[in-house]
Amino acid sequence: IYTLSLHDALPISASGTALTKLPPYVPAASNVEYPTSALSSAANSGETIAGVTYTTTASSNQYGEIWKAFDKTTPGHSTFWHSNENVYDGTSGVYTGSNSLGGVNGEWIKLQINAGGTGIAPTSVNITGRASYDNQAPDSWEILGSTNNTSWTSLLSSTVHATYNGGSGHTVSISGASAYTYL
């Protein structure tokens, strides 16, 4: 169970089982974090904050709620998103399910950002595992971007074990990304 935080926006394919929250994206020049404030359940169908509409989707949802990956609270026992269980081999960690995004096999969570027809160019992402569930945190994960929800570009591939880390998670820089509507 993880918390993902995008400094701008992100679709994530993770080879782990649980993601709780994604911290928002922060553009380098303006230092803005996206989403700019906590998302609510309205984000499942499109929630507008400060003129930007955010929509959350995921490959699966075993526990928690998809939008809670972006609600800006430290992941705990009631605020998280958790993909389907039992789709990763317990010994090797190899994905055995059938979901994929942009050619990357694994469970995923996606944030659509509609800022008047333009997207955002992410400069970093923060991913935080759920408290007390480090064993379910992904060992490898990838941030993808798309302008049309069909063609995907890999923006970041990481082998950082996305644990709770005292509630701070792990922030990783993204260099040279273009603007994307889907992350």
Disulfide bonds with the S-S distance in Angstrom:
none
